[in-house]
Amino acid sequence: MQNSEIYLESLITATPQEGRELAIKLARKSIAAIQTDAEKRKALRANYAEDTAQLIASAQIIAVEFQTIAMANNYWKS
């Protein structure tokens, strides 16, 4: 990954809501790392915006990221 921005200092979050937001961010960052051309990503949005299977696949990626974050946070149990 060429961008040296540190966007993931920890998987630990204060709440499940913050964990979900982090999961979405991780999914988006992964796509940007795979398809580095922002204009191509923008052009492709029209394709998947109307494709139920692609939208479900995107939701599954976020769910996997969230599962990892939830485990790292011991499912927010004290």
Secondary structure per residue as TSV (DSSP state, phi and psi in degrees):
chain	resnum	aa	ss	phi	psi
A	1	M	-	360.0	124.6
A	2	Q	-	-77.5	-33.7
A	3	N	-	-72.4	125.3
A	4	S	-	-92.5	11.6
A	5	E	-	-60.1	129.7
A	6	I	-	-92.2	110.1
A	7	Y	-	-116.7	-2.5
A	8	L	-	-134.3	83.4
A	9	E	S	-82.7	-25.0
A	10	S	-	-163.1	153.9
A	11	L	S	-90.3	-5.4
A	12	I	-	-76.8	127.1
A	13	T	-	-129.5	157.8
A	14	A	S	-75.2	-30.7
A	15	T	S	-140.6	161.4
A	16	P	H	-58.8	-36.7
A	17	Q	H	-59.9	-45.0
A	18	E	H	-64.1	-35.6
A	19	G	H	-63.1	-42.4
A	20	R	H	-65.3	-42.3
A	21	E	H	-62.1	-38.3
A	22	L	H	-66.2	-39.3
A	23	A	H	-60.3	-42.9
A	24	I	H	-63.8	-43.2
A	25	K	H	-61.9	-42.8
A	26	L	H	-62.7	-41.9
A	27	A	H	-62.5	-43.9
A	28	R	H	-65.4	-40.8
A	29	K	H	-65.5	-35.2
A	30	S	H	-64.1	-43.9
A	31	I	H	-62.4	-42.8
A	32	A	H	-65.0	-31.7
A	33	A	H	-72.7	-33.8
A	34	I	H	-77.6	-48.6
A	35	Q	S	-108.9	95.2
A	36	T	-	-77.0	-14.3
A	37	D	-	-85.9	108.1
A	38	A	H	-60.8	-37.0
A	39	E	H	-66.7	-38.1
A	40	K	H	-65.9	-41.1
A	41	R	H	-60.2	-43.3
A	42	K	H	-62.9	-41.7
A	43	A	H	-65.5	-34.1
A	44	L	H	-74.9	-19.6
A	45	R	H	-56.4	-38.5
A	46	A	H	-60.5	-35.1
A	47	N	H	-66.3	-50.6
A	48	Y	H	-82.4	-16.7
A	49	A	H	-64.5	-25.6
A	50	E	T	-107.1	3.3
A	51	D	-	-109.4	105.4
A	52	T	H	-57.3	-41.0
A	53	A	H	-63.2	-41.4
A	54	Q	H	-68.9	-36.5
A	55	L	H	-66.4	-40.3
A	56	I	H	-65.1	-40.8
A	57	A	H	-61.9	-39.3
A	58	S	H	-63.9	-41.7
A	59	A	H	-64.0	-35.8
A	60	Q	H	-65.6	-38.6
A	61	I	H	-63.4	-44.6
A	62	I	H	-62.3	-39.5
A	63	A	H	-62.9	-39.9
A	64	V	H	-66.8	-43.2
A	65	E	H	-60.5	-44.3
A	66	F	H	-64.0	-39.0
A	67	Q	H	-60.4	-43.1
A	68	T	H	-62.5	-44.7
A	69	I	H	-65.5	-42.0
A	70	A	H	-61.2	-42.0
A	71	M	H	-64.2	-41.2
A	72	A	H	-62.5	-28.3
A	73	N	T	-97.0	14.3
A	74	N	G	49.9	38.9
A	75	Y	G	53.8	31.1
A	76	W	G	61.1	26.1
A	77	K	-	-87.5	147.7
A	78	S	-	-79.6	360.0
